[in-house]
């Protein structure tokens, strides 16, 4: 029977998988390139089937206690005038049960459940895989029954086991940049969005955070050298109004500056031999889908559960995991390209039309119902799977 499982990556997918593997009697080891658990990060939504995963882990109330508590959202014009303002949940497309939390806070809660019973190895990473034997960057080697890549869209595990990234990663034609910035606007649990042709900028504050977060979503910059991401961002937003110049200046100095292409991972299979993939490494849906964290939670739960149900027969387990997870992942992946086109408008005409529609809708009595109708595809996709109730070791006689 499979017992030892090496997990590459201590993000949401990796730590969730470690938790459920322990509940099923396996011995997971987690290796993470970063020197410590990554705190902070961008806000993420947990919705649909993923809510049931965290409820079964006993974390739902703790997650709600750490919610971002963003109370309102508004779209502003070039001068800073609020074109449309809404309740934070309506603005974010959340239903009543949904939970919004900082990614780092979620990871920390999951880590705290496992830190005393899982071997976490920070500051190291997989360098080579030879069957069941792994060589690490540190020079250490180890033999494991299974190896799982939970190391994100640029997964090294995937590259080692399946081949170069270019064969599996699709560029949607947009870029995303995120950074912590001073809260110079004095936002109090509020989110502001500024839209111009090909570029969308938003900034928000969350409960208890001394700083704010800025996010930049934009069409792939034509003719701009992206080898220096900070300079590429400045050039892409060079002619912007509102508070964009000030946000760019702050983002350039941020220690947590992040820049990447808007990507999806599309694979015909998620396992080969003793190696499997979970989360963004296998089926990244793009940040614009709003479902990356939920896919990670659900995928990790199913992978651990199917390994237990198969009695450790990883061939059968991997097949069952993919059979259950693939339709759900593919349905949620469809949200990525569709959503980003609504988030980043291509022309000045589209921007004007959108601003008028938002302004009118924000004043109508039925605006909440209209927003709910717009977000219906997201919530249907988030609930488009039934989760088996896998017995854990605590349930067995």
C-alpha positions in Angstrom: 0.0 0.0 0.0 1.1 3.5 -0.8 2.1 5.3 2.4 4.8 8.0 1.7 3.8 10.9 -0.5 6.1 13.8 -1.4 4.3 17.0 -2.1 6.0 19.8 -4.0 4.6 23.2 -2.9 3.2 24.6 0.3 0.5 26.7 -1.2 -3.2 26.0 -0.8 -3.2 22.8 -2.9 -0.2 21.3 -1.3 -1.1 22.0 2.3 -4.7 20.9 1.8 -3.5 17.7 0.2 -1.1 17.1 3.2 -4.0 17.6 5.6 -6.3 15.1 3.9 -3.6 12.6 3.3 -2.9 12.5 7.1 -6.6 12.1 7.8 -6.5 9.0 5.6 -3.4 7.5 7.2 -0.7 8.5 4.7 2.7 10.0 5.5 3.1 13.2 3.5 6.3 15.3 3.2 6.0 18.8 1.8 8.9 20.5 0.2 8.7 24.3 -0.5 11.2 26.5 -2.3 10.4 29.5 -0.2 12.2 29.8 3.1 8.9 30.0 5.0 5.2 29.8 4.6 4.0 32.6 2.4 1.8 35.0 4.3 -0.4 37.8 3.0 -1.1 37.6 -0.7 -4.1 38.6 -2.7 -7.7 38.1 -1.5 -9.4 34.9 -2.8 -12.9 33.6 -2.7 -14.0 30.2 -1.5 -17.3 29.2 -2.9 -19.4 26.3 -4.0 -18.0 22.8 -3.4 -14.8 24.3 -1.9 -16.9 25.6 1.0 -17.8 22.0 1.8 -14.1 21.0 1.7 -13.1 23.6 4.3 -16.2 22.8 6.4 -15.3 19.1 6.5 -11.8 20.2 7.6 -13.4 22.1 10.5 -12.1 25.4 9.2 -15.2 27.3 7.9 -15.7 29.3 11.1 -12.1 30.2 11.4 -12.1 31.4 7.8 -15.1 33.5 8.3 -13.4 35.1 11.4 -10.6 36.1 9.1 -12.7 37.3 6.2 -11.5 40.4 4.4 -14.7 42.2 5.3 -14.6 44.4 2.2 -17.8 46.4 2.7 -18.1 48.3 -0.6 -16.9 48.5 -4.1 -17.0 51.4 -6.6 -16.0 52.1 -10.2 -14.3 55.5 -10.6 -13.6 57.7 -13.6 -10.4 59.5 -14.5 -11.1 62.3 -11.9 -11.9 59.9 -9.1 -15.6 60.4 -9.2 -17.5 57.3 -8.3 -19.5 56.2 -11.3 -21.2 53.3 -9.5 -21.0 52.1 -5.9 -22.3 48.8 -4.5 -22.2 46.5 -1.5 -18.9 44.7 -1.3 -20.4 41.2 -1.7 -22.5 42.4 -4.7 -19.5 44.1 -6.2 -17.4 41.0 -5.8 -20.1 38.6 -7.1 -20.3 36.7 -3.8 -23.3 34.8 -2.5 -24.1 34.9 1.2 -22.3 31.7 2.0 -19.1 32.6 0.1 -16.0 33.4 2.1 -13.3 35.9 1.0 -10.0 35.7 2.7 -6.3 36.5 2.0 -4.6 33.6 0.4 -1.8 33.6 3.0 -4.4 33.5 5.9 -6.0 30.5 4.3 -2.7 28.7 3.9 -1.7 29.5 7.5 -5.0 28.0 8.8 -4.4 24.8 6.8 -0.7 24.7 7.8 -1.6 25.0 11.5 -3.7 21.9 11.2 -0.8 19.9 9.9 2.5 21.4 11.2 2.8 19.0 14.1 2.3 15.9 12.0 3.7 16.7 8.6 7.3 17.0 7.7 7.7 20.5 6.0 11.0 21.2 4.4 11.3 24.9 3.5 14.0 26.4 1.4 14.4 23.4 -0.9 12.8 22.0 -4.1 12.8 19.0 -6.3 15.7 19.0 -8.8 15.3 15.6 -10.4 12.9 12.6 -10.4 14.0 9.1 -11.2 11.1 6.7 -10.7 10.3 6.9 -7.0 13.7 8.6 -6.1 13.9 12.4 -5.8 17.0 14.5 -5.8 16.6 18.0 -4.1 18.3 21.3 -4.8 20.0 20.8 -1.4 21.7 17.6 -2.7 19.6 15.4 -0.5 17.8 12.4 -2.0 14.7 10.5 -0.9 12.5 7.7 -2.0 8.7 8.1 -1.9 5.8 5.9 -2.9 4.2 8.9 -4.7 5.2 12.4 -5.8 2.6 15.2 -6.3 3.3 18.5 -7.9 1.3 21.2 -6.2 3.8 23.9 -7.2 1.7 26.2 -9.3 1.3 27.3 -12.9 5.1 27.2 -13.5 5.4 23.8 -11.9 8.9 22.3 -11.9 7.4 18.9 -11.0 5.3 19.1 -14.2 8.3 20.0 -16.3 10.4 17.1 -14.9 7.7 14.5 -15.2 5.7 15.6 -18.3 8.0 18.0 -20.3 8.5 21.7 -20.9 5.9 24.3 -19.8 5.3 25.5 -23.4 3.4 22.2 -24.1 0.8 22.7 -21.4 0.5 26.5 -20.7 -1.8 28.7 -22.8 -1.3 32.5 -22.8 -4.7 34.3 -22.7 -3.2 37.5 -24.0 -3.3 39.5 -20.8 -1.0 40.4 -17.9 -1.5 40.7 -14.2 0.5 42.6 -11.7 -0.1 42.8 -7.9 1.7 44.7 -5.1 1.2 46.0 -1.6 1.0 49.8 -1.6 0.5 52.5 1.0 -3.2 53.2 1.7 -2.8 56.8 0.7 -6.5 57.0 -0.3 -7.6 56.1 3.3 -9.7 53.2 2.1 -11.6 51.4 4.9 -12.5 47.9 3.7 -13.3 49.4 0.3 -12.4 48.5 -3.3 -12.0 51.0 -6.1 -11.7 50.1 -9.8 -10.6 52.3 -12.7 -11.1 51.2 -16.3 -9.6 52.5 -19.5 -9.1 50.8 -22.9 -7.0 47.7 -22.5 -6.2 48.4 -18.8 -8.0 48.0 -15.5 -6.6 49.1 -12.2 -8.0 48.4 -8.8 -7.0 49.1 -5.2 -8.5 47.8 -2.0 -8.0 47.6 1.7 -9.1 44.7 4.0 -9.9 44.4 7.6 -7.0 45.0 9.9 -4.5 45.6 7.1 -2.3 48.8 7.4 -1.6 48.9 3.7 -3.6 48.4 0.6 -3.3 46.1 -2.4 -3.1 47.3 -6.0 -3.8 45.1 -9.0 -3.3 45.8 -12.6 -5.0 43.8 -15.4 -4.1 44.7 -18.9 -3.8 43.4 -22.5 -0.4 42.0 -23.4 1.7 45.1 -24.0 2.5 45.4 -27.7 6.2 46.1 -28.4 7.2 46.4 -24.7 10.2 44.5 -23.4 8.9 42.4 -20.5 12.3 41.2 -19.2 12.0 43.9 -16.5 8.4 43.4 -15.3 8.3 46.6 -13.2 9.4 48.7 -16.2 7.0 46.9 -18.5 4.2 47.7 -16.1 5.2 51.4 -16.1 5.3 51.6 -19.8 2.0 49.8 -20.3 0.3 52.3 -17.9 2.3 55.4 -19.0 -0.7 57.5 -20.0 -3.2 56.6 -17.3 -5.2 59.0 -15.2 -6.8 58.8 -11.7 -4.3 57.6 -9.0 -2.5 55.2 -11.4 0.8 57.1 -11.5 1.0 57.1 -7.7 0.1 53.4 -7.5 2.7 52.5 -10.1 5.4 54.3 -8.2 4.5 52.5 -5.0 4.2 49.1 -6.7 7.7 49.5 -8.2 9.1 49.6 -4.7 7.0 46.9 -3.2 8.7 43.8 -1.8 5.9 41.5 -2.8 5.6 42.8 -6.4 4.2 40.0 -8.7 3.9 40.1 -12.5 2.9 37.3 -14.8 1.1 36.4 -18.0 -2.6 35.4 -17.6 -2.2 31.7 -18.1 -4.2 28.5 -18.2 -2.8 25.0 -17.9 -4.4 22.4 -20.3 -3.3 18.8 -20.0 -4.6 15.5 -21.5 -3.6 13.7 -18.3 -2.5 14.8 -14.8 -0.4 11.7 -13.8 2.4 9.6 -15.1 3.8 6.6 -13.2 4.0 7.6 -9.5 3.7 11.4 -10.2 0.5 13.3 -10.2 -0.4 17.0 -10.3 -3.0 19.0 -8.4 -4.2 22.7 -8.4 -2.7 25.2 -10.7 0.1 22.8 -11.8 -2.6 20.6 -13.4 -5.6 22.8 -14.3 -4.9 26.5 -13.6 -8.0 28.4 -14.7 -6.4 31.8 -14.7 -6.8 34.5 -12.0 -9.7 36.0 -13.9 -11.8 32.8 -13.3 -12.1 33.6 -9.6 -11.9 29.8 -9.0 -8.2 29.0 -8.6 -8.3 28.6 -4.9 -11.6 26.6 -5.0 -10.1 24.3 -7.6 -7.1 23.7 -5.4 -9.2 22.9 -2.4 -11.5 20.5 -4.2 -8.7 18.8 -6.2 -6.6 18.1 -3.2 -9.6 16.7 -1.3 -10.5 14.4 -4.2 -6.9 13.2 -4.8 -6.4 12.3 -1.2 -9.8 10.7 -0.9 -9.3 8.6 -4.1 -6.0 7.3 -2.9 -7.6 6.2 0.3 -10.6 4.7 -1.5 -8.2 2.7 -3.7 -6.3 1.3 -0.8 -3.2 3.1 -1.9 -3.4 1.7 -5.5 -2.2 4.9 -7.1 -3.0 3.8 -10.7 -6.6 3.3 -9.9 -6.7 6.4 -7.6 -5.2 8.7 -10.2 -7.7 7.5 -12.8 -10.7 8.0 -10.4 -9.4 11.4 -9.3 -9.2 12.6 -12.9 -12.6 11.2 -13.8 -14.2 13.1 -11.0 -12.2 16.3 -11.2 -11.7 16.9 -15.0 -15.3 18.0 -15.9 -15.3 20.3 -12.9 -11.9 21.8 -13.7 -12.8 22.3 -17.4 -16.1 23.9 -16.6 -14.4 26.4 -14.4 -11.5 27.0 -16.8 -14.1 28.3 -19.3 -14.7 31.2 -16.9 -11.1 32.5 -17.3 -11.2 33.8 -20.9 -14.8 35.0 -20.7 -14.3 36.9 -17.5 -11.1 38.7 -18.4 -12.7 40.1 -21.5 -15.3 41.7 -19.2 -12.7 42.9 -16.8 -10.4 44.4 -19.4 -12.3 46.3 -22.1 -10.7 46.7 -25.5 -12.0 50.1 -26.7 -13.0 53.5 -25.5 -16.5 52.8 -26.7 -16.8 49.7 -24.6 -15.6 51.6 -21.6 -18.1 54.4 -22.1 -21.0 51.9 -22.5 -19.9 49.9 -19.5 -19.7 53.0 -17.3 -23.2 54.1 -18.3 -24.7 50.7 -17.7 -23.0 50.4 -14.3 -24.1 53.9 -13.3 -27.7 53.2 -14.2 -27.7 49.7 -12.7 -26.2 50.9 -9.4 -29.3 53.1 -8.9 -32.0 50.6 -9.8 -34.0 48.8 -7.0 -33.3 45.4 -8.5 -29.5 45.8 -8.9 -28.7 42.9 -6.6 -30.8 40.5 -8.7 -29.2 41.8 -11.9 -25.7 41.3 -10.5 -26.7 37.9 -9.3 -27.8 37.0 -12.8 -24.5 38.2 -14.3 -22.6 36.0 -11.8 -24.8 32.9 -12.2 -22.3 31.1 -14.5 -19.6 31.4 -11.9 -21.7 30.0 -9.1 -23.1 27.2 -11.3 -19.5 26.2 -12.2 -18.4 26.4 -8.5 -21.1 23.9 -7.6 -20.8 21.6 -10.6 -19.5 18.6 -8.6 -20.7 16.3 -5.9 -18.0 15.5 -3.3 -17.9 12.0 -2.0 -17.7 11.5 1.8 -14.4 9.6 2.1 -14.1 7.9 5.5 -11.0 9.0 7.4 -8.9 7.0 9.9 -11.0 8.7 12.6 -14.2 7.1 11.1 -12.8 3.6 11.1 -13.4 1.1 13.9 
